Amino acid sequence: MMLRILRLLAVALAVLLGAQAAFAETAPAQTIWRRLDYIAVDYAGAVSGGRVISAAEYQEMTEFSASARDRLSRLPATPARPGLVKGVEELQAAIAAKADPL
C-alpha cells in the first residue's frame, strides 16, 4: 500500500515537474519530491509489522509527509494538484496507521 502510494506520487510529481519551465518554478516541487523520496527510502526503518521501531524516524515520516502536503497546497493550481494532494493525504493516513512499507 505504502509503496503504491509513493509510486503514484512520484509519477504525478514527475509530470508536474515536466510541466514547469523555469528552475525557480520547479524548486518547490523538487523539495516535495525529496521529502517523498526520503519517506520511500527510510520508512522501513521506522515501522515494521504495524509498530514503530524507531520513534525518531517515524517522527520524520510524519513531519515530511505533512510538509509535502503543505507545500503541495501552495503550488500553482494545475489539473494535477488535487490528485497529488489526495495522494499525500493517503500517504499521511498510511503513516498514521503504521502501514507496512510494501
C-alpha positions, 0 to 999 in steps of 0.5 A: 500500500505504502509503496503504491502510494509513493509510486503514484506520487512520484509519477504525478510529481514527475509530470508536474515537474515536466510541466514547469519551465523555469528552475525557480518554478520547479524548486518547490516541487523538487523539495516535495519530491525529496521529502517523498523520496526520503519517506520511500527510502527510510520508512522501513526503518521506522515501522515494521509489522504495524509498530514503530521501531524507531520513534525518531524516524517515524517522527520524520515520516510524519513531519515530511509527509505533512510538509509535502502536503503543505507545500503541495497546497501552495503550488500553482493550481494545475489539473494535477494538484488535487490528485497529488494532494489526495495522494499525500493525504493517503500517504499521511493516513498510511503513516498514521496507521503504521502501514507496512512499507510494501 
